[in-house]
Amino acid sequence: MQKTLGKIGRFFREVRAELVKVIWPDRRSVAVYTGIVVASVVVIAGIIWVADVVLGQIVAFLLR
């Protein structure tokens, strides 16, 4: 049990040491990257929606 607790403690110390090394982005960068991701998702969703409508019309035409 003592050995397990020691490993857990060492794990958390190593995690903390790694988190100190991380270069965290500033607020503006996070906002910009978030905007890029949201815009990309909207564009891709639009492309998929258009493809779905077009393919649905083609299938409906072929089944008539």
Biopython code that builds the backbone (N, CA, C, O; Angstrom):
import numpy as np
from Bio.PDB.StructureBuilder import StructureBuilder

atoms = [
    (1, "MET", "N", (0.828, -1.202, 0.000)),
    (1, "MET", "CA", (0.000, 0.000, 0.000)),
    (1, "MET", "C", (0.866, 1.257, 0.000)),
    (1, "MET", "O", (0.579, 2.218, -0.714)),
    (2, "GLN", "N", (1.910, 1.242, 0.792)),
    (2, "GLN", "CA", (2.807, 2.393, 0.896)),
    (2, "GLN", "C", (3.512, 2.641, -0.438)),
    (2, "GLN", "O", (3.725, 3.785, -0.840)),
    (3, "LYS", "N", (3.870, 1.539, -1.120)),
    (3, "LYS", "CA", (4.546, 1.648, -2.409)),
    (3, "LYS", "C", (3.613, 2.288, -3.445)),
    (3, "LYS", "O", (4.043, 3.107, -4.257)),
    (4, "THR", "N", (2.334, 1.902, -3.406)),
    (4, "THR", "CA", (1.347, 2.453, -4.341)),
    (4, "THR", "C", (1.148, 3.941, -4.090)),
    (4, "THR", "O", (1.094, 4.724, -5.038)),
    (5, "LEU", "N", (1.039, 4.339, -2.828)),
    (5, "LEU", "CA", (0.867, 5.754, -2.509)),
    (5, "LEU", "C", (2.082, 6.558, -2.956)),
    (5, "LEU", "O", (1.942, 7.695, -3.406)),
    (6, "GLY", "N", (3.268, 5.976, -2.836)),
    (6, "GLY", "CA", (4.483, 6.655, -3.279)),
    (6, "GLY", "C", (4.479, 6.870, -4.784)),
    (6, "GLY", "O", (4.898, 7.922, -5.269)),
    (7, "LYS", "N", (3.998, 5.856, -5.534)),
    (7, "LYS", "CA", (3.923, 5.982, -6.991)),
    (7, "LYS", "C", (2.902, 7.036, -7.398)),
    (7, "LYS", "O", (3.123, 7.793, -8.344)),
    (8, "ILE", "N", (1.798, 7.079, -6.688)),
    (8, "ILE", "CA", (0.764, 8.078, -6.993)),
    (8, "ILE", "C", (1.293, 9.480, -6.725)),
    (8, "ILE", "O", (1.084, 10.394, -7.523)),
    (9, "GLY", "N", (1.976, 9.643, -5.603)),
    (9, "GLY", "CA", (2.555, 10.939, -5.267)),
    (9, "GLY", "C", (3.594, 11.373, -6.291)),
    (9, "GLY", "O", (3.631, 12.536, -6.695)),
    (10, "ARG", "N", (4.442, 10.426, -6.712)),
    (10, "ARG", "CA", (5.455, 10.736, -7.719)),
    (10, "ARG", "C", (4.790, 11.124, -9.042)),
    (10, "ARG", "O", (5.242, 12.044, -9.724)),
    (11, "PHE", "N", (3.727, 10.423, -9.394)),
    (11, "PHE", "CA", (3.003, 10.733, -10.623)),
    (11, "PHE", "C", (2.514, 12.183, -10.618)),
    (11, "PHE", "O", (2.714, 12.911, -11.591)),
    (12, "PHE", "N", (1.879, 12.598, -9.533)),
    (12, "PHE", "CA", (1.350, 13.954, -9.458)),
    (12, "PHE", "C", (2.460, 15.009, -9.421)),
    (12, "PHE", "O", (2.281, 16.103, -9.958)),
    (13, "ARG", "N", (3.579, 14.706, -8.810)),
    (13, "ARG", "CA", (4.717, 15.629, -8.828)),
    (13, "ARG", "C", (5.243, 15.794, -10.253)),
    (13, "ARG", "O", (5.587, 16.902, -10.664)),
    (14, "GLU", "N", (5.305, 14.694, -11.007)),
    (14, "GLU", "CA", (5.774, 14.758, -12.388)),
    (14, "GLU", "C", (4.778, 15.513, -13.276)),
    (14, "GLU", "O", (5.172, 16.263, -14.169)),
    (15, "VAL", "N", (3.493, 15.303, -13.019)),
    (15, "VAL", "CA", (2.480, 16.038, -13.778)),
    (15, "VAL", "C", (2.639, 17.530, -13.541)),
    (15, "VAL", "O", (2.608, 18.317, -14.487)),
    (16, "ARG", "N", (2.807, 17.918, -12.304)),
    (16, "ARG", "CA", (2.972, 19.347, -11.977)),
    (16, "ARG", "C", (4.223, 19.918, -12.633)),
    (16, "ARG", "O", (4.207, 21.042, -13.135)),
    (17, "ALA", "N", (5.309, 19.141, -12.630)),
    (17, "ALA", "CA", (6.555, 19.597, -13.249)),
    (17, "ALA", "C", (6.360, 19.803, -14.753)),
    (17, "ALA", "O", (6.896, 20.760, -15.312)),
    (18, "GLU", "N", (5.613, 18.933, -15.411)),
    (18, "GLU", "CA", (5.362, 19.080, -16.844)),
    (18, "GLU", "C", (4.449, 20.271, -17.128)),
    (18, "GLU", "O", (4.646, 20.979, -18.116)),
    (19, "LEU", "N", (3.461, 20.496, -16.278)),
    (19, "LEU", "CA", (2.552, 21.625, -16.489)),
    (19, "LEU", "C", (3.268, 22.967, -16.353)),
    (19, "LEU", "O", (2.860, 23.951, -16.969)),
    (20, "VAL", "N", (4.314, 23.010, -15.566)),
    (20, "VAL", "CA", (5.085, 24.244, -15.423)),
    (20, "VAL", "C", (5.803, 24.560, -16.735)),
    (20, "VAL", "O", (6.026, 25.730, -17.048)),
    (21, "LYS", "N", (6.168, 23.531, -17.504)),
    (21, "LYS", "CA", (6.895, 23.715, -18.762)),
    (21, "LYS", "C", (5.987, 24.179, -19.910)),
    (21, "LYS", "O", (6.478, 24.678, -20.923)),
    (22, "VAL", "N", (4.697, 24.019, -19.759)),
    (22, "VAL", "CA", (3.764, 24.351, -20.838)),
    (22, "VAL", "C", (3.733, 25.857, -21.074)),
    (22, "VAL", "O", (3.705, 26.641, -20.125)),
    (23, "ILE", "N", (3.740, 26.253, -22.336)),
    (23, "ILE", "CA", (3.589, 27.670, -22.682)),
    (23, "ILE", "C", (2.100, 27.870, -22.977)),
    (23, "ILE", "O", (1.608, 27.474, -24.033)),
    (24, "TRP", "N", (1.404, 28.480, -22.044)),
    (24, "TRP", "CA", (-0.028, 28.663, -22.175)),
    (24, "TRP", "C", (-0.323, 29.847, -23.094)),
    (24, "TRP", "O", (0.329, 30.885, -22.984)),
    (25, "PRO", "N", (-1.306, 29.709, -24.009)),
    (25, "PRO", "CA", (-1.625, 30.823, -24.913)),
    (25, "PRO", "C", (-2.316, 31.950, -24.159)),
    (25, "PRO", "O", (-2.961, 31.734, -23.133)),
    (26, "ASP", "N", (-2.162, 33.168, -24.698)),
    (26, "ASP", "CA", (-2.842, 34.290, -24.065)),
    (26, "ASP", "C", (-4.312, 34.312, -24.496)),
    (26, "ASP", "O", (-4.722, 33.561, -25.380)),
    (27, "ARG", "N", (-5.086, 35.174, -23.863)),
    (27, "ARG", "CA", (-6.534, 35.236, -24.076)),
    (27, "ARG", "C", (-6.871, 35.537, -25.538)),
    (27, "ARG", "O", (-7.805, 34.956, -26.092)),
    (28, "ARG", "N", (-6.115, 36.441, -26.161)),
    (28, "ARG", "CA", (-6.381, 36.828, -27.549)),
    (28, "ARG", "C", (-6.164, 35.638, -28.492)),
    (28, "ARG", "O", (-6.968, 35.412, -29.396)),
    (29, "SER", "N", (-5.088, 34.882, -28.287)),
    (29, "SER", "CA", (-4.810, 33.724, -29.129)),
    (29, "SER", "C", (-5.924, 32.687, -29.016)),
    (29, "SER", "O", (-6.358, 32.120, -30.019)),
    (30, "VAL", "N", (-6.377, 32.448, -27.807)),
    (30, "VAL", "CA", (-7.457, 31.484, -27.603)),
    (30, "VAL", "C", (-8.712, 31.944, -28.347)),
    (30, "VAL", "O", (-9.392, 31.132, -28.975)),
    (31, "ALA", "N", (-9.020, 33.236, -28.280)),
    (31, "ALA", "CA", (-10.197, 33.772, -28.972)),
    (31, "ALA", "C", (-10.054, 33.616, -30.479)),
    (31, "ALA", "O", (-11.005, 33.220, -31.153)),
    (32, "VAL", "N", (-8.877, 33.922, -31.013)),
    (32, "VAL", "CA", (-8.647, 33.805, -32.459)),
    (32, "VAL", "C", (-8.770, 32.351, -32.905)),
    (32, "VAL", "O", (-9.450, 32.056, -33.888)),
    (33, "TYR", "N", (-8.119, 31.454, -32.191)),
    (33, "TYR", "CA", (-8.160, 30.036, -32.567)),
    (33, "TYR", "C", (-9.563, 29.468, -32.432)),
    (33, "TYR", "O", (-9.981, 28.639, -33.240)),
    (34, "THR", "N", (-10.286, 29.906, -31.425)),
    (34, "THR", "CA", (-11.663, 29.460, -31.257)),
    (34, "THR", "C", (-12.518, 29.935, -32.426)),
    (34, "THR", "O", (-13.342, 29.179, -32.941)),
    (35, "GLY", "N", (-12.328, 31.176, -32.845)),
    (35, "GLY", "CA", (-13.060, 31.698, -33.994)),
    (35, "GLY", "C", (-12.761, 30.913, -35.257)),
    (35, "GLY", "O", (-13.663, 30.625, -36.043)),
    (36, "ILE", "N", (-11.491, 30.565, -35.454)),
    (36, "ILE", "CA", (-11.109, 29.779, -36.627)),
    (36, "ILE", "C", (-11.782, 28.414, -36.599)),
    (36, "ILE", "O", (-12.290, 27.950, -37.620)),
    (37, "VAL", "N", (-11.789, 27.774, -35.448)),
    (37, "VAL", "CA", (-12.417, 26.454, -35.333)),
    (37, "VAL", "C", (-13.920, 26.543, -35.593)),
    (37, "VAL", "O", (-14.470, 25.718, -36.323)),
    (38, "VAL", "N", (-14.586, 27.531, -35.005)),
    (38, "VAL", "CA", (-16.034, 27.685, -35.198)),
    (38, "VAL", "C", (-16.339, 27.963, -36.671)),
    (38, "VAL", "O", (-17.267, 27.374, -37.227)),
    (39, "ALA", "N", (-15.578, 28.847, -37.307)),
    (39, "ALA", "CA", (-15.792, 29.155, -38.725)),
    (39, "ALA", "C", (-15.571, 27.914, -39.583)),
    (39, "ALA", "O", (-16.334, 27.661, -40.515)),
    (40, "SER", "N", (-14.545, 27.150, -39.279)),
    (40, "SER", "CA", (-14.275, 25.925, -40.032)),
    (40, "SER", "C", (-15.415, 24.926, -39.893)),
    (40, "SER", "O", (-15.822, 24.301, -40.873)),
    (41, "VAL", "N", (-15.921, 24.778, -38.694)),
    (41, "VAL", "CA", (-17.031, 23.847, -38.463)),
    (41, "VAL", "C", (-18.262, 24.295, -39.241)),
    (41, "VAL", "O", (-18.947, 23.464, -39.837)),
    (42, "VAL", "N", (-18.552, 25.591, -39.245)),
    (42, "VAL", "CA", (-19.710, 26.106, -39.972)),
    (42, "VAL", "C", (-19.551, 25.852, -41.472)),
    (42, "VAL", "O", (-20.498, 25.424, -42.132)),
    (43, "VAL", "N", (-18.363, 26.112, -42.009)),
    (43, "VAL", "CA", (-18.130, 25.899, -43.444)),
    (43, "VAL", "C", (-18.280, 24.424, -43.803)),
    (43, "VAL", "O", (-18.964, 24.092, -44.771)),
    (44, "ILE", "N", (-17.658, 23.549, -43.044)),
    (44, "ILE", "CA", (-17.743, 22.111, -43.325)),
    (44, "ILE", "C", (-19.178, 21.626, -43.182)),
    (44, "ILE", "O", (-19.635, 20.818, -43.991)),
    (45, "ALA", "N", (-19.899, 22.100, -42.171)),
    (45, "ALA", "CA", (-21.298, 21.716, -41.997)),
    (45, "ALA", "C", (-22.125, 22.175, -43.197)),
    (45, "ALA", "O", (-23.007, 21.449, -43.657)),
    (46, "GLY", "N", (-21.845, 23.377, -43.707)),
    (46, "GLY", "CA", (-22.550, 23.875, -44.887)),
    (46, "GLY", "C", (-22.284, 23.007, -46.103)),
    (46, "GLY", "O", (-23.203, 22.690, -46.859)),
    (47, "ILE", "N", (-21.038, 22.623, -46.294)),
    (47, "ILE", "CA", (-20.684, 21.760, -47.421)),
    (47, "ILE", "C", (-21.408, 20.418, -47.314)),
    (47, "ILE", "O", (-21.948, 19.922, -48.303)),
    (48, "ILE", "N", (-21.419, 19.841, -46.134)),
    (48, "ILE", "CA", (-22.101, 18.560, -45.936)),
    (48, "ILE", "C", (-23.597, 18.716, -46.166)),
    (48, "ILE", "O", (-24.220, 17.846, -46.774)),
    (49, "TRP", "N", (-24.185, 19.813, -45.688)),
    (49, "TRP", "CA", (-25.617, 20.043, -45.877)),
    (49, "TRP", "C", (-25.958, 20.159, -47.365)),
    (49, "TRP", "O", (-26.923, 19.553, -47.829)),
    (50, "VAL", "N", (-25.170, 20.933, -48.108)),
    (50, "VAL", "CA", (-25.414, 21.093, -49.544)),
    (50, "VAL", "C", (-25.282, 19.742, -50.249)),
    (50, "VAL", "O", (-26.121, 19.396, -51.081)),
    (51, "ALA", "N", (-24.254, 18.989, -49.928)),
    (51, "ALA", "CA", (-24.066, 17.668, -50.539)),
    (51, "ALA", "C", (-25.242, 16.763, -50.213)),
    (51, "ALA", "O", (-25.696, 16.011, -51.076)),
    (52, "ASP", "N", (-25.741, 16.818, -48.993)),
    (52, "ASP", "CA", (-26.879, 15.996, -48.585)),
    (52, "ASP", "C", (-28.128, 16.362, -49.381)),
    (52, "ASP", "O", (-28.849, 15.478, -49.844)),
    (53, "VAL", "N", (-28.384, 17.645, -49.540)),
    (53, "VAL", "CA", (-29.564, 18.094, -50.283)),
    (53, "VAL", "C", (-29.452, 17.669, -51.748)),
    (53, "VAL", "O", (-30.407, 17.141, -52.318)),
    (54, "VAL", "N", (-28.294, 17.900, -52.350)),
    (54, "VAL", "CA", (-28.100, 17.551, -53.765)),
    (54, "VAL", "C", (-28.230, 16.049, -53.963)),
    (54, "VAL", "O", (-28.945, 15.604, -54.862)),
    (55, "LEU", "N", (-27.558, 15.271, -53.147)),
    (55, "LEU", "CA", (-27.642, 13.814, -53.292)),
    (55, "LEU", "C", (-29.047, 13.302, -53.001)),
    (55, "LEU", "O", (-29.502, 12.347, -53.630)),
    (56, "GLY", "N", (-29.734, 13.930, -52.053)),
    (56, "GLY", "CA", (-31.127, 13.550, -51.766)),
    (56, "GLY", "C", (-32.024, 13.802, -52.961)),
    (56, "GLY", "O", (-32.898, 12.992, -53.268)),
    (57, "GLN", "N", (-31.812, 14.931, -53.641)),
    (57, "GLN", "CA", (-32.599, 15.242, -54.843)),
    (57, "GLN", "C", (-32.291, 14.250, -55.965)),
    (57, "GLN", "O", (-33.197, 13.819, -56.679)),
    (58, "ILE", "N", (-31.035, 13.895, -56.118)),
    (58, "ILE", "CA", (-30.658, 12.925, -57.152)),
    (58, "ILE", "C", (-31.306, 11.574, -56.876)),
    (58, "ILE", "O", (-31.858, 10.957, -57.787)),
    (59, "VAL", "N", (-31.246, 11.110, -55.639)),
    (59, "VAL", "CA", (-31.856, 9.825, -55.276)),
    (59, "VAL", "C", (-33.365, 9.885, -55.478)),
    (59, "VAL", "O", (-33.960, 8.945, -56.007)),
    (60, "ALA", "N", (-33.985, 10.982, -55.061)),
    (60, "ALA", "CA", (-35.439, 11.127, -55.232)),
    (60, "ALA", "C", (-35.802, 11.110, -56.721)),
    (60, "ALA", "O", (-36.814, 10.520, -57.097)),
    (61, "PHE", "N", (-34.999, 11.741, -57.564)),
    (61, "PHE", "CA", (-35.248, 11.763, -59.017)),
    (61, "PHE", "C", (-35.107, 10.352, -59.585)),
    (61, "PHE", "O", (-35.920, 9.930, -60.408)),
    (62, "LEU", "N", (-34.083, 9.625, -59.152)),
    (62, "LEU", "CA", (-33.853, 8.281, -59.679)),
    (62, "LEU", "C", (-34.922, 7.291, -59.234)),
    (62, "LEU", "O", (-35.212, 6.336, -59.955)),
    (63, "LEU", "N", (-35.507, 7.500, -58.072)),
    (63, "LEU", "CA", (-36.535, 6.584, -57.561)),
    (63, "LEU", "C", (-37.926, 6.867, -58.103)),
    (63, "LEU", "O", (-38.840, 6.071, -57.886)),
    (64, "ARG", "N", (-38.108, 7.980, -58.803)),
    (64, "ARG", "CA", (-39.409, 8.280, -59.384)),
    (64, "ARG", "C", (-39.685, 7.440, -60.577)),
    (64, "ARG", "O", (-40.745, 7.567, -61.190)),
]
sb = StructureBuilder()
sb.init_structure("model")
sb.init_model(0)
sb.init_chain("A")
sb.init_seg("    ")
for serial, (resi, resn, name, xyz) in enumerate(atoms, 1):
    if name == "N":
        sb.init_residue(resn, " ", resi, " ")
    sb.init_atom(name, np.array(xyz, "f"), 0.0, 1.0, " ", f" {name:<3s}", serial, name[0])
structure = sb.get_structure()
